[in-house]
Structure formats: C-alpha cells, structure tokens
Amino acid sequence: MAQSETIINDAKERMKKAEEALNRDLGGIRAGRANASLLNRVMVNYYGVPTPLTQIASITIPEARVILVTPYDKTALEDIEKGIYEADLGLNPANDGSAIRLVVPVLTEERRKEIAKQVKASGERSKVAIRNIRRDAMDSVKKSNKNDELTDDQLHDAEEKIQKVTDASIKNVDKQVADKEAEIIND
C-alpha cells in the first residue's frame, strides 16, 4: 500500500503548490485597495543586482488607498521608483525624497468586471493544473496495478483517495476565486 500512498501524497503536495501559485497570482491583482502584496513582484536594480523590493524597503499601508515604501538605504530611492515603473502595476510613484507613496486609484465598474474576469481565468488555469496532476496520479496507480505492485482493490481505493484530494483542492481554488471576486466587486 506504500506505493499508492506515495503517489497520493505527491499529488496532494503538487496540488497544494498549484493553490499557492494561485494565491500569489491573486495577491498581485489590484482590487482598488492598498495591499502590500501588490509589490511582491517588483524587482529593483540595487547596486547592479536585481533585488526584490521587499528586501530593500519597508512597505506600510498608512491609509486605505496609500502604500508607503520606505527604503532602508535612501540612496536606493530612485532605483526603487524605477523598479515600480518597470513592474507596470498601473500605479504612479510619488517620491518625496525619503519615501515613495503609491496611491491606489478607485476602480471603475468596468475595470472591476475586467479584473474579476482575470481572477476567474487564473482560477481556471489552477483547476486545469490540478486536473493534470490528478491524471498523472491516476496513470501512476494504474501503471502500478499493471505491474502487479497494487491489487485491484488497492487501485480502486487509491483512485477514490486521489479524487477526494482533487475535489478538496478544486474547492479551495473556488473559494480563493470567490473571495477575491467579492473583494474586487464590493470594494
């Protein structure tokens, strides 16, 4: 039975990673509210080395629609500003000489609907990835059954467990998507 458990645990781990990837994608989608995770993918050319913004600056949310980026090293201020522009977040950095303020604009109804579509598309991509993982796991247990490593009963049990793991993972993706859509629409 260890063979099928290994396959199931591997599938579960890979599905978890697909959920985490979706979570990161959704965190980078602007919902009209200031959120530090919007800056997670910002890279800054710090002394010639591409460095994540979060490693060279403190990011705070002083107001509902304002992100304040305070560099640990004030000489990096212009590089940070350039990195934010290059990340193409749709935010205009305002440099006051010691920190950068990013004002998150209010979303129009049309823009909210566009973003909600992006969220659904990200969710669908995650579901496809999860289904592909399920298919790989099912193929592995069937192959083990063919090689007489699993009995027919063990194969059936393993297939049921893989399906339960898949259903739970897809349910988590649906919840993440629904939560993000609600955040966007109700902002």
N, C-alpha and C positions, 0 to 999 in steps of 0.2 A: 504493500500500500504506500510505501515511502515514495515510490516513483511518481504516483499521481499527486501526492501531497506537494512534492517539489514543483511540479508543473502548475498546480493551482496557486501555490504561494508566489511563484514567479509571475503568473498572470495578475494576481492581486497587486503585487508591487508595481508592475508596469502600468496597471490601470490607475493606481494612486498617483504615479508620476504624470499621467495624462491629465488627471484632475488638477494637480498642482500647476501644470503648464497653463491650463485654462484660467486658473486663479490669477496667475501672473499676467496673462493677456488682459483679463478683465480689469485688473488693477491699473493697467496703463490706459484704460479708456476713460476719457474725461466725462464726468457726469454733471458738470456745472457747479460743482462744489470743490473747494480746495482739498486736495488729498496728496500727501507726501509721496505716495506710490506712483504718481504721475511722472515723477522724476527718476524712477528706478532705472530707466534705460538711457539716461543722459550720461554720455562719456565726455570727459574733459581732458584736453591735451595738457597735462600737468608736467612741466619740465620735460617735454618731449615724449611722455609716456601716457597712452590712453588710460585714464583712471575713472572709475565710477564716481559720479558726483557725490554720492552718499559717503564716500571715504575721505573727501577733502572739504566737506562743508556740513554745517548743521542745518537741518531743514525743519522749520516750525510752521504752524498754522495760527497766526495771531488773530485772524478774523475768518469768518465762514468762506469768503471768496478770495483770500490772500494767502500765498505761500511765501515765506521769508527764507531766503537762502543766505546763510552767513558763513563765509569761508573761514577755515581755521588759519589760513595763510592769506592775508589781504592782497598779496601780490598776484594771487590766482583769480582775482575778481573778474578781470577781462576775459580770461580763458574760460571761466565758468559761464559768463554771459554768452560767449561764442558757442560753447557746447550746448547751451539751452536752445539757441537759434538753430543749430545744426540738427538737433533732435526733432525739429519740426513738430512741436507739440501744439502749435496754434496759440501760444502764449507769448506776450511781449515782455521781456525782462526790463525792469526799470532799475538801473544801477545808481545808488545814492552815494557811492564812494566807499561804503563799508559793508554793504549788503545788497542783495538783489531781491526786489519784490516782483512777484508774479501775480497779476490779478486775473482770476478765472472768470471769464465773461458768462453772463446768464445765457443759457441756451434757448434758441427759438424752438417752437413746437416742431417745425420741420426738421431741424437739426437733431432734436430728441428722437424722432422717429428713425432718422438715418442711423444714429448711434445704436438704437435698440435693434435695428437690423444687423449691425455689425456684431452685437452681442450674441444674437441668435446664430449667426454664421459661425462664430467662434465655438459656440456650444455644439453645433452640428459637426464641426471638424473634430472636436474632442470625442463625440459619440462614435464617429467613424473610426477613430484611432482605437477606442475601447472595443468596438466590434471586431476590428482586425486582431487585436490581442486575444479576444475570445476565440476567433477562428484558429489562430496559431496554437492556442492551448488545446482546443478540441482535436486538431490534427495530431498534436503530440501524444495525447492519450490514446487516440485511435491507432497510431503507429505502435505505441507500447503494447496495445492489445494484440495487434497483428504479430508482433514479435514474441508473443506469449509471456510478456512481462506483467500483464494485467489480465484478470479474468473478465468475462463478460459483465458480471455483477459489479466488479470494481470499475469497469469502464462506465457503466450506467451511473454509478454513484459520483464518479469524477465529473461526468458531463453535467449532472444536476448541480454539483457544487460550483462548477465554472459558470453556469448560467446564473446562479444566485449571486455570485460575486459581480458578474456583469450587470445584472439588474440593479444591484446596490450602487455600483459606480455610475451608471447612467442616471439613477435617481439623484445622486449627488450633483452631477453636471446640471440636470434640470433645475435643481434648487439654486445653484450658483447663478445660472442664467436668469431665473425668475427674480432673484434678489437684486441683481444688477439692473434688470429692466425696471423694477419698481423704483430703484434709486434714481434712475435717469428720468423716468416719466413723472415721478412725484416730487422732484427737486423744487 
